[in-house]
Amino acid sequence: DEVLRLDPLPKVIWMQLGVRHDEAAARAEAAGIKVVMNRCPKIEYGKLSGEIGWTGVNSGVLSSKKPLMRPGFQSFGVRRK
């Protein structure tokens, strides 16, 4: 409710991992605010960038190859030919 009294209204409300409040989300969405619940920005960044292992999440992929620094921002992945 406090967020709905802000001026200007935020465009997005991001609730951290483990937080879910459907009633609050419905009120925010009715006011035109996008709502993200039960998500971690660090994990989501890793998923979108294809480097989920960098974020500390077990990707389930095993490799005997030595990791090699690839070009790009925060890019530390498995060596590829």
C-alpha positions in Angstrom: 0.0 0.0 0.0 2.9 2.4 0.7 4.2 1.9 -2.8 0.9 2.9 -4.3 1.1 6.2 -2.5 4.5 7.1 -4.1 4.6 9.9 -6.6 5.7 9.0 -9.3 4.7 5.3 -9.1 7.5 2.8 -9.7 7.3 0.8 -13.0 8.3 -2.5 -11.4 8.2 -4.1 -7.9 10.7 -6.9 -7.4 10.1 -9.2 -4.4 13.1 -11.2 -3.4 13.5 -15.0 -3.5 11.0 -16.6 -1.1 8.6 -13.6 -1.0 5.2 -14.0 -2.5 2.1 -11.9 -1.8 -0.6 -12.4 -4.4 -3.0 -9.8 -3.0 -0.3 -7.1 -2.9 0.7 -8.1 -6.5 -2.9 -7.8 -7.7 -3.2 -4.3 -6.2 0.1 -3.2 -7.8 -0.8 -4.7 -11.2 -4.2 -2.9 -11.0 -2.3 0.3 -10.6 -0.2 -0.4 -13.7 2.9 -1.6 -11.9 4.7 -4.8 -13.1 5.3 -7.3 -10.3 8.1 -9.9 -10.1 7.8 -12.3 -7.1 10.0 -15.0 -5.7 13.0 -14.3 -8.0 16.6 -13.4 -7.3 18.2 -10.8 -9.7 21.6 -12.6 -9.5 20.1 -16.0 -10.5 18.0 -14.4 -13.3 21.0 -12.6 -14.7 22.9 -15.9 -14.8 20.0 -17.6 -16.6 19.7 -14.8 -19.2 23.4 -14.5 -19.8 23.9 -18.3 -20.1 26.3 -18.3 -17.2 24.2 -19.8 -14.4 27.2 -21.5 -12.8 28.9 -18.1 -12.3 26.0 -17.1 -10.0 26.6 -20.1 -7.7 23.7 -22.2 -9.0 24.4 -25.8 -9.9 23.7 -26.1 -13.6 23.8 -29.9 -13.5 26.5 -29.9 -16.2 29.7 -31.7 -15.4 32.9 -31.0 -17.3 36.6 -32.0 -17.0 37.6 -28.9 -19.1 39.3 -26.1 -17.3 37.2 -22.9 -17.2 38.5 -20.2 -19.6 37.8 -16.5 -19.3 35.8 -15.6 -22.4 35.4 -12.1 -23.7 32.6 -10.1 -22.3 31.3 -8.7 -19.1 31.6 -11.2 -16.2 32.1 -14.1 -18.6 33.7 -17.1 -17.0 32.6 -20.3 -18.8 33.8 -23.7 -19.9 36.4 -23.8 -22.6 34.8 -24.3 -26.0 36.4 -25.1 -29.3 
